[in-house]
Amino acid sequence: MWGQRNKGDRIAAHFEKHAHRIDKARSERFDERGWLDRFLLALPRQAHILDLGCGGGEPIDRYLIDAGHSLTGVDLAERMIALARTRFPANRWLQADMRKTAMDRAFDGVIAWDSLYHLEPEDQRDMLTRAAGWLEPDGTILFTTAPPHEEERIDGVHHAGLDAAATRALFAELRLTEIAHAPDDIATGGRAIWLARKLV
């Protein structure tokens, strides 16, 4: 979904080719609901949320929209964005490389669920820096740095995630404070998950 040549192009092609199968599988599972509830507790009413690697908007964005929030979603896969636009036309959906796109506003919350670990390691760090820059003061970010165990063997799609020490060091640089971290969350299939808030 995030398109450089070589591995980046293979990732984009994978999600474009298998968009409907991936979307159907995502729609049938909602393991992340507990983390989304924790994320929502930190947000104001009618918050503006940015979803990086939003796919077709199911199930995460539907859950957030149903809770009364406004979404801006970014994804490189044209078919994925088309699904999100069809489902939620009142919200904003951008077909773009998250590493290169510009934002014209700040957000109360940012989500990058199952998206950062598709990037090269150096791009993961840069993308977290960009995401923190898009947060309002006291804004909240929820992201994953490792895929569920059953997906780790998909060739050419996943890269090594940032380890805990590197992530916490980056938090210090970006004025993010850790709220919660699960290095191997069994409830979500073994993902490494982070919830953090931007200091005022």
Residue pairs with C-beta under 8 A, 6 or more apart in sequence:
1 11
1 12
1 15
1 53
1 75
1 76
1 77
1 80
1 98
1 115
1 118
2 8
2 11
2 12
2 53
2 76
2 97
2 98
2 99
2 115
2 118
2 119
2 123
3 9
3 11
3 12
3 76
3 97
4 120
7 120
7 156
7 159
8 120
10 156
10 157
11 118
11 156
11 157
12 76
12 77
14 156
14 157
15 22
15 55
15 75
15 76
15 77
15 80
16 77
16 78
16 79
16 80
19 56
19 77
19 79
19 80
19 83
20 79
22 55
22 80
23 55
23 56
23 58
23 80
23 83
26 55
26 56
26 58
26 59
27 56
27 58
27 59
29 59
30 59
30 63
31 187
31 188
31 189
32 60
32 113
32 188
33 59
33 63
34 187
35 142
35 188
35 193
35 195
36 60
36 63
36 64
36 142
38 142
38 179
38 180
38 195
39 109
39 111
39 140
39 142
39 195
40 64
40 67
40 69
42 109
42 140
42 179
42 195
42 197
43 49
43 69
43 108
43 109
43 140
44 108
45 68
46 68
46 69
46 70
47 69
47 70
47 107
47 108
47 109
48 69
48 70
48 72
48 105
48 107
48 108
48 109
49 64
49 69
49 70
49 71
49 72
49 107
49 108
49 109
49 110
49 111
50 71
50 72
50 73
50 74
50 103
50 107
50 109
50 110
50 111
50 131
50 134
51 57
51 60
51 61
51 64
51 71
51 72
51 73
51 74
51 110
51 111
51 112
51 113
52 74
52 98
52 110
52 111
52 112
52 115
52 116
52 127
52 131
53 74
53 75
53 98
53 112
53 113
53 114
53 115
53 116
53 118
54 60
54 61
54 71
54 73
54 74
54 75
54 80
54 81
54 84
54 93
55 75
55 77
55 80
55 83
55 84
56 80
56 83
56 84
56 87
57 71
57 73
57 83
57 84
57 87
57 88
57 93
58 83
58 87
60 111
60 113
61 71
61 73
61 84
61 88
61 91
62 87
62 88
64 71
65 71
65 88
65 91
69 109
70 91
70 92
71 88
71 91
71 92
72 91
72 92
72 93
72 94
72 103
72 107
73 81
73 84
73 91
73 92
73 93
73 94
74 94
74 96
74 98
74 101
75 81
75 84
75 93
75 94
75 95
75 96
76 95
76 96
76 97
76 98
77 95
78 95
81 93
81 94
81 95
84 91
84 93
85 93
94 101
98 115
98 127
98 130
99 119
99 123
99 126
99 127
99 130
103 134
106 134
106 135
106 136
106 139
107 134
107 135
107 136
107 139
108 135
108 136
108 139
108 140
109 135
109 139
109 140
109 141
109 142
110 131
110 134
110 135
110 139
110 140
110 141
110 142
110 143
111 141
111 142
111 143
112 127
112 131
112 141
112 142
112 143
112 144
113 142
113 143
113 144
114 144
114 147
114 191
115 143
115 144
116 124
116 127
116 128
116 143
116 144
116 145
116 161
116 162
117 124
117 144
117 145
117 146
117 147
117 158
117 159
117 160
117 161
118 157
118 158
118 159
119 127
119 159
120 159
121 159
121 160
121 161
121 162
124 145
124 159
124 161
124 162
125 162
125 166
125 170
128 143
128 162
128 167
128 170
128 174
129 170
129 173
129 174
131 141
131 143
132 141
132 174
132 175
132 176
132 198
135 141
135 198
136 198
137 198
137 199
137 200
138 197
138 198
138 199
138 200
139 197
139 198
140 179
140 195
140 196
140 197
140 198
141 176
141 194
141 195
141 196
141 197
141 198
142 193
142 194
142 195
143 193
143 194
144 161
144 191
144 192
144 193
144 194
145 161
145 162
145 167
145 192
145 193
145 194
146 161
146 184
146 190
146 191
146 192
147 158
147 161
147 191
148 188
148 189
148 190
148 191
149 189
149 190
150 189
151 157
151 158
151 189
152 158
161 192
162 170
164 181
164 183
164 192
167 194
168 178
170 176
171 177
171 178
171 196
174 198
175 198
175 199
176 196
176 197
176 198
176 199
177 196
177 197
177 198
177 199
178 194
178 195
178 196
179 195
179 196
179 197
180 193
180 194
180 195
181 192
181 193
181 194
181 195
182 188
182 191
182 192
182 193
183 192
184 190
184 191
184 192
185 191
185 192
185 193
